[in-house]
Amino acid sequence: MTFRNRLQYLLVVRLQISNKEALNLIFSGSIFVNGISIKSNCELTQTDEVRYQGKILQEAKKLIYIAFYKPRGIETTLNTEILDNLKDILPFEYDVFPVGRLDKESEGLLLLTNDGTVYDKILRNENKTEKDYIVKVDKEISEVFLENMSSGITIMGKKTLPSKITKIDDYSFKITLIQGLNRQIRRMCYKLNYEVLSLKRIRIGNVKLGDLKSGEYEVLTKF
C-alpha cells in the first residue's frame, strides 16, 4: 500500500468490500483511527493505526532514521549476494533501507530509514536538498576548474545544475550539490582532466556526519 492513502481505499483492500460499503462503514463511525472513531474519508499515513471491530487493519509504523558512516569499499546495497554489501556490515538490526547511494569508493554520510516518504524528499531535484562533499583530487586545483565545476558540466548527455564550491587547499575542495546523478562528482572531475582520490559526504539536508567514524551510526530523534 502506498503512503497517504484514503481510509476508504484501505478498507476496500483489507476487507475486500466495495467503495460504497467502505464509505458506509466510515460514515457509521465503525472505523477507529488511532483509537478514535472516524466519520470522514480521511487521509492516512504509515504512522496511523486503523481498527475495525477490534481487528487491526493497519499497524502504526514506528519511523526510524539513522545516520551511518559508510566505509570506503562498501557497495550501497542490501543484497547479500553482492560482494562487500552494506547489509553485512550494518552494526544494528533495524529493518531500514538506504536513501540514495554512495559509490563503492566513496565514504561518509548515508541515511537509512523505513520511511518511504523520505526518498522523494531528499532525491527529487525540485526539493533542493543540499548535500555536501569533501573531495581530494590528483593535481592542483585551478580557478578554471572551480568555475567550471560550479557553473555545471555536461555528463551523460546532460548539464549538471550549478553548485557551490569552496577550495580547501591546493588539492581539496568542498562542493554542495542538489543533484544525485550516478558518480556525478567523479564524472565532472574526469571531464576536466582531474581524478578523484577520495570523496566523503558530510551532510544531507540538516543531517551532518559530525564526529561519526567509519562504520559508526547514530539514531536520529528527528529528521
KAGIHU-V762075 format. One record per pair of residues at least 24 apart in sequence whose C-alpha atoms are under 10 Angstrom apart, sorted by the first residue. I is the first residue (numbers start at 1). J is the second residue. D is the distance in Angstrom with one decimal. If there is no record, write none. Layout:
i:j:d
I:J:D
I:J:D
//
This chain:
i:j:d
1:46:9.4
2:45:9.1
2:46:8.8
2:116:8.9
2:117:9.7
3:43:9.4
3:44:7.5
3:45:5.8
3:46:6.2
3:47:9.7
3:115:9.4
3:116:7.7
3:117:7.4
4:42:9.6
4:43:5.9
4:44:4.9
4:45:4.7
4:46:7.3
4:47:10.0
4:48:10.0
4:117:9.4
5:41:10.0
5:42:8.6
5:43:5.8
5:44:5.4
5:45:7.0
5:46:9.1
6:40:9.8
6:41:6.3
6:42:5.8
6:43:4.4
6:44:5.8
6:45:9.0
7:31:9.1
7:33:9.1
7:38:9.5
7:40:8.4
7:41:5.5
7:42:5.7
7:43:6.0
7:44:6.2
7:45:9.7
7:50:8.7
8:40:9.1
8:41:6.0
8:42:8.1
8:43:8.9
8:44:9.7
9:41:9.1
9:43:9.7
9:44:9.8
10:44:8.8
10:50:9.0
10:57:7.9
10:58:8.2
11:50:9.5
11:51:10.0
11:52:9.2
11:57:7.9
11:58:9.8
13:57:9.7
14:56:9.9
14:57:6.5
14:58:8.7
15:52:9.6
15:57:8.4
25:52:9.1
26:52:10.0
31:57:9.8
32:56:9.4
32:57:9.9
33:57:9.9
33:58:9.3
33:60:9.7
34:59:9.6
34:60:8.2
45:117:9.8
46:115:8.2
46:116:9.1
46:117:9.5
47:115:9.6
61:114:8.9
61:115:9.0
62:114:8.5
62:115:8.9
63:96:9.5
63:113:7.3
63:114:6.1
63:115:5.9
63:116:9.6
63:222:9.7
64:94:8.1
64:95:8.8
64:96:7.6
64:112:8.0
64:113:5.3
64:114:5.9
64:115:7.1
64:219:7.5
64:220:7.7
64:221:8.5
64:222:8.9
64:223:9.4
65:94:9.8
65:96:8.3
65:97:9.8
65:111:7.1
65:112:5.9
65:113:4.7
65:114:7.4
65:115:7.8
65:118:9.6
65:218:8.7
65:219:6.0
65:220:5.4
65:221:7.6
65:222:7.4
65:223:7.0
66:94:9.3
66:96:8.6
66:97:9.8
66:98:9.3
66:109:9.9
66:110:8.2
66:111:5.7
66:112:5.1
66:113:6.2
66:114:9.6
66:207:9.8
66:217:6.7
66:218:5.7
66:219:4.5
66:220:5.6
66:221:9.0
66:222:9.7
66:223:9.3
67:98:9.9
67:108:9.6
67:109:6.5
67:110:6.0
67:111:5.0
67:112:6.6
67:113:9.1
67:203:10.0
67:204:9.7
67:207:7.6
67:208:8.2
67:209:7.3
67:210:9.8
67:212:8.8
67:216:8.6
67:217:5.5
67:218:5.2
67:219:6.4
67:220:6.9
68:98:9.5
68:108:7.6
68:109:5.7
68:110:5.2
68:111:6.2
68:112:7.3
68:209:7.9
68:212:7.8
68:213:9.0
68:214:8.3
68:215:6.9
68:216:6.0
68:217:4.3
68:218:6.6
68:219:8.7
69:107:7.0
69:108:4.8
69:109:4.9
69:110:6.2
69:111:8.8
69:200:9.6
69:201:9.0
69:202:9.2
69:209:7.2
69:210:9.8
69:211:9.8
69:212:6.4
69:213:6.3
69:214:5.1
69:215:5.3
69:216:5.6
69:217:6.2
69:218:9.1
70:102:8.1
70:103:10.0
70:104:9.3
70:106:8.2
70:107:5.3
70:108:5.2
70:109:6.3
70:110:6.2
70:111:9.5
70:200:9.4
70:201:9.4
70:213:9.0
70:214:6.2
70:215:5.9
70:216:8.1
70:217:9.0
71:102:9.8
71:104:8.6
71:105:8.6
71:106:7.6
71:107:5.1
71:108:6.7
71:109:9.3
71:110:9.9
71:200:9.5
71:213:8.8
71:214:5.2
71:215:5.9
71:216:9.2
72:102:9.2
72:103:8.6
72:104:6.2
72:105:5.2
72:106:5.3
72:107:4.7
72:108:8.0
72:198:9.1
72:199:9.1
72:200:8.9
72:214:8.3
72:215:9.6
73:103:8.5
73:104:5.0
73:105:5.2
73:106:7.4
73:107:8.0
74:102:8.9
74:103:8.0
74:104:5.1
74:105:7.4
74:106:8.4
74:107:8.4
75:101:8.6
75:102:7.7
75:103:6.5
75:104:4.8
75:105:8.4
75:106:9.3
76:100:8.4
76:101:5.7
76:102:6.2
76:103:6.8
76:104:7.0
76:110:8.9
77:101:8.4
77:102:9.8
77:104:9.9
89:215:7.7
90:215:7.6
90:216:8.8
90:217:8.8
91:215:7.6
91:216:7.7
91:217:7.9
92:217:8.8
99:123:8.0
100:180:7.8
101:180:8.4
101:181:9.8
101:182:8.6
101:183:9.4
102:180:9.5
102:182:9.0
102:183:8.2
102:199:9.5
102:200:9.0
102:201:8.3
103:182:8.3
103:183:6.8
103:186:10.0
103:199:9.6
104:183:10.0
105:196:9.9
105:197:9.2
105:198:7.7
105:199:7.8
105:200:9.5
106:133:10.0
106:135:9.7
106:183:9.4
106:186:9.9
106:196:9.8
106:197:9.5
106:198:6.7
106:199:5.1
106:200:6.0
106:201:8.0
107:133:9.7
107:198:8.3
107:199:6.4
107:200:4.8
107:201:6.5
107:202:9.1
107:214:8.0
107:215:9.9
108:133:8.7
108:134:9.5
108:199:8.2
108:200:4.9
108:201:4.7
108:202:6.1
108:203:8.7
108:208:9.8
108:209:7.0
108:212:8.8
108:213:8.6
108:214:7.4
108:215:9.2
109:133:9.4
109:200:7.7
109:201:5.3
109:202:5.6
109:203:6.6
109:204:7.5
109:207:8.7
109:208:7.4
109:209:5.4
109:210:9.2
109:212:8.8
109:213:9.9
109:214:9.4
109:217:9.3
110:201:8.1
110:202:9.1
110:203:9.0
110:204:8.3
110:207:9.8
110:208:9.9
110:209:8.7
110:217:9.4
111:203:10.0
111:204:8.2
111:207:8.7
111:217:9.6
111:218:9.9
111:220:9.9
112:217:9.9
112:219:9.5
113:219:9.8
118:223:9.0
122:178:8.8
122:179:9.5
122:180:9.6
122:204:8.1
122:205:7.8
123:178:8.2
123:179:7.3
123:180:6.9
123:181:9.8
124:178:8.5
124:179:7.9
124:180:8.8
125:161:9.4
125:177:9.7
125:178:6.1
125:179:5.8
125:180:8.3
126:178:8.6
126:179:9.4
127:178:8.3
128:177:8.7
128:178:5.3
128:179:8.0
128:205:8.9
129:176:9.8
129:177:8.2
129:178:5.5
129:179:8.3
129:204:7.1
129:205:5.3
129:206:8.9
130:163:9.6
130:164:9.9
130:175:9.9
130:176:6.2
130:177:5.6
130:178:4.8
130:179:8.1
130:203:7.7
130:204:6.0
130:205:5.2
130:206:8.6
131:175:8.2
131:176:5.4
131:177:5.3
131:178:6.2
131:179:8.3
131:180:8.9
131:201:7.3
131:202:7.6
131:203:5.3
131:204:4.5
131:205:6.2
131:206:9.3
131:207:9.4
131:208:9.5
132:164:9.2
132:165:9.5
132:174:6.9
132:175:5.7
132:176:4.5
132:177:6.6
132:178:9.1
132:200:8.5
132:201:5.8
132:202:5.6
132:203:5.0
132:204:6.7
132:205:8.7
132:208:9.0
132:209:10.0
133:165:9.6
133:173:8.3
133:174:5.6
133:175:5.4
133:176:6.5
133:177:8.3
133:185:9.1
133:199:6.7
133:200:5.4
133:201:4.2
133:202:5.7
133:203:7.3
133:204:9.5
134:165:9.9
134:166:9.6
134:167:9.8
134:168:8.8
134:172:7.2
134:173:5.9
134:174:4.6
134:175:6.7
134:176:9.1
134:198:8.1
134:199:5.8
134:200:5.2
134:201:6.4
134:202:7.2
134:203:9.9
135:167:9.8
135:168:9.3
135:171:8.4
135:172:5.5
135:173:5.5
135:174:6.2
135:175:7.7
135:185:8.6
135:186:9.4
135:196:6.9
135:197:7.6
135:198:5.8
135:199:4.6
135:200:6.5
135:201:8.7
136:168:9.4
136:169:9.2
136:170:9.2
136:171:5.6
136:172:4.3
136:173:6.7
136:174:9.0
136:194:9.9
136:195:8.6
136:196:5.9
136:197:5.5
136:198:5.2
136:199:6.6
136:200:9.1
137:170:9.1
137:171:5.5
137:172:6.3
137:173:8.6
137:186:9.6
137:189:8.3
137:194:6.4
137:195:5.5
137:196:4.5
137:197:5.2
137:198:7.1
137:199:8.9
138:170:10.0
138:171:6.8
138:172:9.2
138:193:9.6
138:194:6.4
138:195:5.5
138:196:6.5
138:197:6.3
138:198:9.5
139:170:7.9
139:171:6.1
139:172:9.3
139:193:9.4
139:194:6.9
139:195:8.0
139:196:9.5
139:197:9.9
140:169:8.7
140:170:5.1
140:171:5.1
140:172:8.5
140:194:9.1
141:167:7.9
141:168:9.7
141:169:8.2
141:170:5.6
141:171:5.8
141:172:7.5
141:173:8.4
141:194:8.9
142:167:9.4
142:170:8.4
142:171:9.5
143:167:9.3
144:192:9.4
145:188:10.0
145:189:8.4
145:192:6.9
145:193:9.4
145:194:9.0
146:173:8.9
146:175:9.8
148:188:9.0
148:189:9.6
148:192:8.3
149:175:8.7
149:185:8.9
149:188:7.0
149:189:7.8
149:191:9.9
149:192:8.6
150:175:8.3
150:176:9.1
150:177:9.5
152:188:8.4
153:184:9.8
153:187:9.1
153:188:6.2
153:189:9.1
153:191:7.8
153:192:8.9
154:187:9.3
154:188:7.8
154:191:8.3
155:181:9.2
155:182:9.8
155:184:7.9
155:185:10.0
155:187:6.7
155:188:6.8
155:190:9.6
155:191:7.8
156:181:9.2
156:182:9.2
156:184:9.4
156:187:8.7
159:188:9.8
160:184:8.4
160:185:9.9
160:188:8.6
171:196:9.9
171:197:9.7
172:196:9.7
172:197:9.7
172:198:9.3
172:199:9.7
173:199:9.9
174:199:9.8
174:200:9.6
174:201:9.6
174:202:9.6
175:201:9.5
176:201:9.7
176:203:9.0
176:204:9.6
177:204:9.7
178:204:9.5
178:205:9.5
//
